[in-house]
Amino acid sequence: MARVGLARLEYLMERMDRNIDLEGSDVVVNKLTSDLGVTVTAGGLIVTAGATYLKGTEGIVRYQGAPAALTAHQHAITGTNMLTGILTCAATGSHSKPTDDGPTLCTALGLGANGDSFDFSLLNTSTTGGQNVTLNDSASGVTLVGNPIVAARDDTDDAISVGVGKFRVRRTGEGVVVIYRIG
């Protein structure tokens, strides 16, 4: 088989109109255009510079596995729970729930660099007023910012609680996170 120079290889690859399977290879792509879309089947997609655009007229489809159902007396909210994206808890009285510590959250959520973040929602499925779920930051390397209380849903006409809180876990240092209440 004849040797092909890099320039010739680039020329040939640019003109290919078929699938290329480079399993087990690292590939750096400067520009990728596809008429049919691009599928990443393992390892995820990481964009390290520039803007990332998700364009389309048909919306964004995300996978949502089963939510993590916390028991009212389950002590801690873990990174594994947070990975489901949705946590539910039927409070029977008020409950204070710590999280995993900072290093454990960084590892579980894949927060490898400062500024990496992960969002999750906590739903209090109780419908009785006063039965609240409260996140606390007693774990090492964790700081809470904003209202940590997710009140029970209140169906009265003058109620202001919808029974859900949205939180963002942000790595701020090696094994250190801040959990922000963002909704």
Secondary structure, DSSP 8 states (H G I E B T S, - for coil): -----HHHHHHHHHT--S----TT-----S----SS-----SS-----SS------SS---------EEE-TT---B-HHHHHTSEEEE--SS-EEEEB--HHHHHHHHT--STT-EEEEEEEE---STT--EEEE--STTEEEES--EE-----STT----SEEEEEEEEEETTEEEEEE--
